Amino acid sequence: MITDHPWRGTDVEAAICAAAGYELVDAAPGDDPAALEALANDSDAVGILTNWTPVTAALIETCPRLRVVSRLGVGVDNIDVAAAAAHGVVVTRVPDYCVEEVSDHAVAMVLAWARGITFFDREVRSGRFDPGARALRRVRDLVVGIWGAGRNGTATGRKLEAFGCSVLVDDHHGRAGPFGAVALDELLGRSDVVSVHLPLNDETRGIVDARVLSLMRPGSLLVNTGRGRLVDVDALVAALDAGRPGAAALDVLPEEPHVPPGLTGRDDVLITPHVAFSSVESVAEVRRRATEDLVRVLNGEQPRDPYLPVIA
């Protein structure tokens, strides 16, 4: 069963399942938990493919033959992994399919802010042709702080370094890669741009709070291409009103597709609709790899990208 998918149709997933002797049931959009549980029960699901829909303990318990949950993406924060482990259900994901896209998107947001791209586009379309309406920045001179130096954060840092930026990473996990690692408070205070690349879990939920924002430089930029619930939106609105930071660029929001009213109608906020992961190539890759891993588990093989491993 596939719970949801932002792309049209399930031809890729259905073909891979059919070749292995399995029928794919499309539950999209899968946003009604009761209906999803009923469909899973009726279809006698042995495997679940999920994009953003929560795979809850109740859904897992509804499927007595369930053997695998395969995430069409990187994070597994929408899957009750504890319930999966308790029922011997393998969880897979595709951890590296969109590194290029996410890092490109973060860099594009930095460039759009530094060069006033979205601001001036709105101005010109509104009939105002004023090149001096906003002070612009030399990208080469920016100090960029990468908060979370995993695959996406490191790729973002490398691309911005190629523009001449000075790149810092936080030392929370003791992994600096090619960059200088500093304490988080120092990173926040020194950076013109802070780009967040953290996973969402109990430790990081709401971690970008009033204290963190108060340590950012006046006029700086907050970029979030990670998870919407990393950011306390009320604290961000108050911080933007105070000019610290001076702007935010967000690809993710806490309750998508709902846009918090405090973020709308502001020239200092850029929002895209959770598309940092997306390209023709990345979507094709995640669909294929997630489904192939699901089939591997059903065939008694080891998955390529397990999050919860096969229990012998």
Wavefront OBJ file of the C-alpha trace (Angstrom):
o trace
v 0.000 0.000 0.000
v 1.209 3.506 -0.826
v -0.222 6.082 1.572
v 0.440 9.282 -0.379
v 2.512 10.759 -3.184
v 3.015 14.343 -4.444
v 3.575 13.088 -7.995
v 0.833 11.992 -10.375
v 0.172 8.281 -10.480
v 2.007 5.257 -9.120
v 3.174 3.630 -12.344
v 6.796 3.314 -11.197
v 5.928 1.798 -7.821
v 3.209 -0.462 -9.247
v 5.493 -1.832 -11.965
v 8.263 -2.750 -9.500
v 5.764 -4.406 -7.159
v 4.026 -6.275 -9.998
v 7.323 -7.626 -11.316
v 7.883 -9.172 -7.880
v 4.347 -10.581 -7.702
v 2.752 -7.947 -5.450
v -0.237 -5.689 -6.047
v 0.086 -2.020 -5.124
v -2.951 -0.365 -3.521
v -3.016 3.442 -3.780
v -4.470 5.098 -0.688
v -3.586 8.663 -1.749
v -3.962 11.200 -0.329
v -4.109 9.042 2.814
v -4.866 11.885 5.223
v -7.733 10.151 7.065
v -6.206 7.798 9.665
v -9.357 5.725 10.113
v -9.842 5.260 6.371
v -6.168 4.403 5.974
v -6.354 1.763 8.694
v -9.480 0.275 7.134
v -7.864 0.129 3.696
v -4.714 -1.429 5.123
v -6.791 -4.057 6.877
v -8.929 -4.774 3.805
v -5.885 -5.032 1.538
v -4.056 -7.338 3.960
v -0.993 -5.128 3.593
v 2.440 -6.721 3.872
v 4.319 -3.547 2.954
v 3.708 0.202 3.194
v 5.246 2.948 1.093
v 4.810 6.379 2.658
v 5.804 9.898 1.770
v 4.443 12.368 4.361
v 1.434 10.531 5.826
v 2.009 9.363 9.427
v 2.490 5.622 9.811
v 1.226 5.346 13.368
v 1.306 2.528 15.900
v -2.409 2.021 15.232
v -1.797 1.612 11.501
v 1.069 -0.821 12.108
v -1.062 -2.861 14.521
v -3.886 -2.960 11.960
v -1.659 -4.945 9.600
v -0.785 -8.299 11.206
v 1.204 -9.398 8.124
v 3.123 -6.127 7.776
v 6.830 -6.709 7.226
v 8.207 -3.423 5.936
v 7.549 0.331 5.901
v 9.539 2.116 3.220
v 9.826 5.892 3.410
v 9.772 7.780 0.116
v 12.305 10.230 1.480
v 15.115 10.776 3.974
v 13.660 11.299 7.450
v 11.489 8.829 9.336
v 9.829 11.288 11.729
v 6.401 10.395 10.274
v 6.882 6.695 11.128
v 6.407 5.270 14.612
v 9.714 3.428 14.532
v 9.294 2.146 18.097
v 6.019 0.453 17.149
v 7.633 -0.924 13.992
v 10.517 -2.383 15.985
v 8.130 -3.894 18.524
v 6.283 -5.702 15.732
v 9.434 -6.795 13.879
v 8.724 -4.469 10.968
v 11.694 -3.289 8.908
v 11.861 0.455 8.183
v 13.758 1.700 5.139
v 14.411 5.138 3.698
v 16.434 6.748 0.904
v 18.963 8.891 2.797
v 20.936 10.436 -0.058
v 18.681 10.787 -3.104
v 18.219 14.577 -2.942
v 21.475 15.936 -1.532
v 22.136 17.951 -4.686
v 18.611 19.351 -4.806
v 18.378 20.363 -1.131
v 21.800 22.003 -1.149
v 21.014 23.768 -4.445
v 17.771 25.054 -2.947
v 19.480 26.350 0.191
v 22.111 28.113 -1.915
v 19.407 29.585 -4.155
v 17.653 30.993 -1.097
v 20.869 32.605 0.099
v 21.491 34.149 -3.331
v 17.895 35.365 -3.629
v 18.239 37.136 -0.275
v 21.716 38.555 -0.837
v 20.861 39.882 -4.287
v 17.250 40.885 -3.553
v 15.839 38.670 -6.301
v 12.377 37.968 -4.897
v 12.067 41.442 -3.351
v 12.832 43.273 -6.580
v 10.665 40.910 -8.626
v 7.684 41.827 -6.426
v 8.576 45.502 -6.628
v 8.811 45.597 -10.421
v 5.609 43.617 -10.877
v 3.881 46.125 -8.585
v 4.985 48.998 -10.811
v 7.889 50.184 -8.665
v 11.262 50.421 -10.464
v 13.659 51.503 -7.729
v 17.128 49.874 -7.795
v 18.008 51.541 -4.496
v 15.046 50.190 -2.555
v 17.139 47.549 -0.801
v 20.778 47.305 0.202
v 22.346 44.251 -1.425
v 25.215 42.058 -0.252
v 28.429 40.744 -1.775
v 28.011 36.969 -1.555
v 31.759 36.340 -1.360
v 31.968 38.235 1.938
v 29.228 36.307 3.749
v 29.903 34.137 6.771
v 27.621 31.104 6.566
v 26.840 28.898 9.534
v 25.774 25.330 8.768
v 23.758 23.896 11.652
v 23.848 20.159 11.074
v 26.828 18.972 9.036
v 25.353 15.819 7.538
v 25.058 15.152 3.807
v 22.833 18.128 2.993
v 24.593 20.575 5.288
v 28.047 19.635 4.060
v 26.996 19.891 0.401
v 25.431 23.304 1.063
v 28.592 24.502 2.766
v 30.823 23.310 -0.055
v 28.703 25.066 -2.685
v 28.662 28.338 -0.753
v 32.395 28.038 -0.124
v 32.821 27.916 -3.909
v 31.209 31.376 -4.032
v 33.906 32.569 -1.642
v 31.841 32.437 1.560
v 33.452 31.618 4.887
v 31.718 28.499 6.205
v 31.335 27.431 9.830
v 29.639 24.312 11.184
v 28.369 23.608 14.687
v 30.433 21.245 16.802
v 27.454 19.556 18.492
v 28.137 16.189 16.875
v 31.894 16.585 16.673
v 31.878 16.300 12.892
v 33.196 19.278 10.967
v 34.031 17.742 7.605
v 36.062 20.247 5.578
v 34.981 23.268 7.654
v 35.859 24.913 10.936
v 33.698 23.698 13.825
v 32.619 26.133 16.527
v 30.170 26.103 19.417
v 26.591 26.805 18.358
v 26.361 30.143 20.163
v 29.501 31.337 18.396
v 28.178 30.139 15.041
v 24.937 32.059 15.564
v 26.741 35.223 16.581
v 29.277 35.213 13.744
v 27.121 34.152 10.798
v 25.396 36.348 8.232
v 23.437 33.244 7.208
v 22.416 30.293 9.388
v 21.261 27.287 7.346
v 19.514 24.564 9.350
v 20.021 20.930 8.306
v 18.938 18.965 11.384
v 16.756 15.854 11.557
v 13.478 16.144 13.441
v 13.288 14.218 16.702
v 12.409 14.815 20.348
v 15.696 16.628 20.897
v 15.397 19.009 17.939
v 11.661 19.770 17.832
v 11.314 23.559 18.253
v 15.079 23.927 18.703
v 15.137 27.184 16.714
v 13.531 29.088 19.570
v 13.583 32.614 20.986
v 16.989 32.111 22.629
v 18.606 30.818 19.431
v 17.107 33.587 17.325
v 18.206 36.261 19.805
v 21.825 35.156 19.292
v 21.718 35.653 15.515
v 23.242 38.767 14.000
v 20.939 41.736 13.306
v 19.951 41.655 9.640
v 21.069 38.051 9.139
v 19.215 35.283 7.299
v 17.724 32.052 8.668
v 17.376 29.249 6.085
v 15.405 26.081 6.830
v 15.254 23.298 4.245
v 15.063 20.584 6.921
v 11.819 20.096 8.848
v 9.198 22.711 9.647
v 8.828 21.730 13.291
v 12.456 22.570 13.971
v 11.403 26.228 14.128
v 9.179 27.881 16.728
v 7.165 30.032 14.323
v 5.809 32.422 16.982
v 9.353 33.044 18.190
v 10.505 33.584 14.605
v 7.795 36.175 13.908
v 8.729 38.083 17.062
v 12.431 37.873 16.180
v 11.837 39.145 12.652
v 9.880 42.072 14.065
v 12.938 42.843 16.192
v 15.293 42.509 13.188
v 17.264 39.608 14.623
v 17.399 37.815 12.233
v 16.507 40.217 9.469
v 14.969 37.622 7.149
v 13.945 33.989 6.847
v 13.861 31.608 3.889
v 11.735 28.529 4.567
v 11.011 25.512 2.414
v 9.205 23.704 5.235
v 6.491 24.668 7.722
v 5.184 23.026 10.905
v 1.676 22.192 9.629
v 1.870 21.917 5.863
v 0.149 23.100 3.742
v -1.008 25.669 6.329
v 1.051 28.865 6.236
v 1.135 30.607 9.629
v -0.572 34.009 9.273
v 2.374 35.720 10.944
v 4.623 34.753 8.028
v 2.390 35.893 5.164
v 2.559 39.339 3.607
v 6.126 39.983 4.760
v 8.954 41.163 2.520
v 11.470 39.607 4.906
v 10.178 36.035 4.493
v 10.633 33.753 1.475
v 8.566 30.551 1.460
v 8.599 27.655 -0.991
v 6.172 24.695 -0.749
v 8.452 21.880 0.482
v 10.150 21.424 -2.885
v 13.838 21.506 -1.912
v 14.020 17.740 -2.442
v 12.459 17.845 -5.869
v 13.805 17.455 -9.367
v 12.839 15.155 -12.206
v 15.896 13.068 -11.384
v 15.512 12.947 -7.590
v 11.821 12.028 -7.722
v 12.514 9.204 -10.158
v 15.325 7.948 -7.912
v 13.395 8.019 -4.641
v 10.388 6.252 -6.152
v 12.528 3.486 -7.596
v 14.841 2.951 -4.626
v 12.141 3.031 -1.941
v 10.026 0.507 -3.802
v 12.968 -1.734 -4.605
v 13.915 -1.846 -0.922
v 10.336 -2.700 0.019
v 10.395 -5.605 -2.437
v 13.810 -6.768 -1.200
v 12.454 -7.151 2.325
v 9.324 -8.944 1.109
v 11.567 -11.318 -0.846
v 13.600 -12.100 2.257
v 16.617 -10.045 1.198
v 18.526 -7.322 3.001
v 17.396 -3.799 2.039
v 19.931 -1.370 0.624
v 19.026 1.420 3.046
v 17.594 0.037 6.294
v 16.680 2.375 9.139
v 15.396 -0.486 11.277
v 17.183 -3.659 10.222
v 15.818 -7.062 9.355
v 15.406 -9.155 12.486
v 16.733 -12.646 11.841
l 1 2 3 4 5 6 7 8 9 10 11 12 13 14 15 16 17 18 19 20 21 22 23 24 25 26 27 28 29 30 31 32 33 34 35 36 37 38 39 40 41 42 43 44 45 46 47 48 49 50 51 52 53 54 55 56 57 58 59 60 61 62 63 64 65 66 67 68 69 70 71 72 73 74 75 76 77 78 79 80 81 82 83 84 85 86 87 88 89 90 91 92 93 94 95 96 97 98 99 100 101 102 103 104 105 106 107 108 109 110 111 112 113 114 115 116 117 118 119 120 121 122 123 124 125 126 127 128 129 130 131 132 133 134 135 136 137 138 139 140 141 142 143 144 145 146 147 148 149 150 151 152 153 154 155 156 157 158 159 160 161 162 163 164 165 166 167 168 169 170 171 172 173 174 175 176 177 178 179 180 181 182 183 184 185 186 187 188 189 190 191 192 193 194 195 196 197 198 199 200 201 202 203 204 205 206 207 208 209 210 211 212 213 214 215 216 217 218 219 220 221 222 223 224 225 226 227 228 229 230 231 232 233 234 235 236 237 238 239 240 241 242 243 244 245 246 247 248 249 250 251 252 253 254 255 256 257 258 259 260 261 262 263 264 265 266 267 268 269 270 271 272 273 274 275 276 277 278 279 280 281 282 283 284 285 286 287 288 289 290 291 292 293 294 295 296 297 298 299 300 301 302 303 304 305 306 307 308 309 310 311 312
